[in-house]
Amino acid sequence: MHELPAVTELIRTLDEEGEKSGINKITRVTMVVGELSSIEEECVRYYFELLSEGRSSQGAKLSFIKSYARLRCEKCGSEFEHRGSFNCPKCDGNGVLVKGSGREFLIKDFSGE
């Protein structure tokens, strides 16, 4: 259910940015969704279809890029993407979450006519 306010803000942003860019009809939107954001792509699609009706983004194709959490090794200090393991790929030390990483929900880009 938390996708509803996120998609409401997404559509508002697309309306504003589309107008600034001189785009009357948005045809494609690429989103970055962090693995820890708890945003469900299917819910975003559902709310987007519902809320974009009659707006410049109605019918736009949504695509998603998954953003992985970043970890910092406690042993060697290297940063790496989570990708299912908390062990450092360089030294096998323990990785600690880099604050804020993997929680993204943002527009990467959009296009239209």
N, C-alpha and C positions, 0 to 999 in steps of 0.2 A: 504493500500500500504506500510505502514511502516513495515509490516511483512517481506517483501522481504529482506532488509538488515539484519534483525534479523535472518532469516532462513539461509542466506548465511553464517553468522558468526557461527551459530549452526553447519552447515555441516562442515565448516573448523575445528572447535573445535573437532567434532567427528572424523574426519580424523586423526588429530594430536594425540588425546588421545587414539584412537583405535590402532594406530601404536605403541605408547609407551607401550600399554598394550599387544601387540602381537595379537590383534584381527584383522583378515582379513575381516570378514563379520559381521557387526553390525546388530543384529536381533531385538533388543528392545531398546527404548529410553523413559525414563520417564522425563517429563518436569514439572517444577513448574511455574505457571503463576499467577501473582498477579491480584487481582480483579480491580485494578486501572491502570494496564499496558496498557490497550486498545488493547491488543493482542487478535485477534480472532483465536480460535483454528482451525476452518475450513480453514482459510487463511494459517495458518501454515502448515496444512496437505497438502493443494494444492501446496504451494511453495516447501515443503519438497519433495513431490513426483516428482515434476518437476526438482528441482536442485540436487537431490541425484542420478539421473540417471547416471550409470557408476561409482559410488563412492562406498566406503565400506558400506555406510548406505542405499544403494538402497534396497527398500522393507522392511525396518525396521518398526516394529509396534510402533507407537507413542501413548503414553498415557500421560494424563495431570492431575496434582494435582492443585487445586485452592488454592491460598494463600490469606488469608483475610488481609485487612488493620488492623493495631494495633492502638488502641486508648488509651489515658491516661486521666483518669478522673480528671477534674479541681478541684473537691471537695475533693476526698479522695486519689488521686494519683494512684489508681489501673490501671493496664493495662489489656485490653481485646480485643478480636477480634471484628471487625465491625459487621458481621453477620446481617446486616439490620437495626441496631439501634445505635444511638449515645449516648444512655443513659447507664450509668454504671450499671451493673447487681448487684453491691453491695450496692450502695447508691442512684442510680437514678440520679446522677450528669451528667453534660455534658462531653462527651468525645471529645478530641482533637486529630487529626491525629498525630501519631508518624512519624516524617519525614522519607521518603523513604519506609515505609512499604506499602505492597500491590502493589508494582510496579515491582516485580520480573519477570524475564523471564530467567530461568536457567535450566541447566541439573541437575536433581537429581541423576540419574544413567543411565547406559546403559550396555548392555551385547551383546555377540556375540560368534563367533567361530573362 
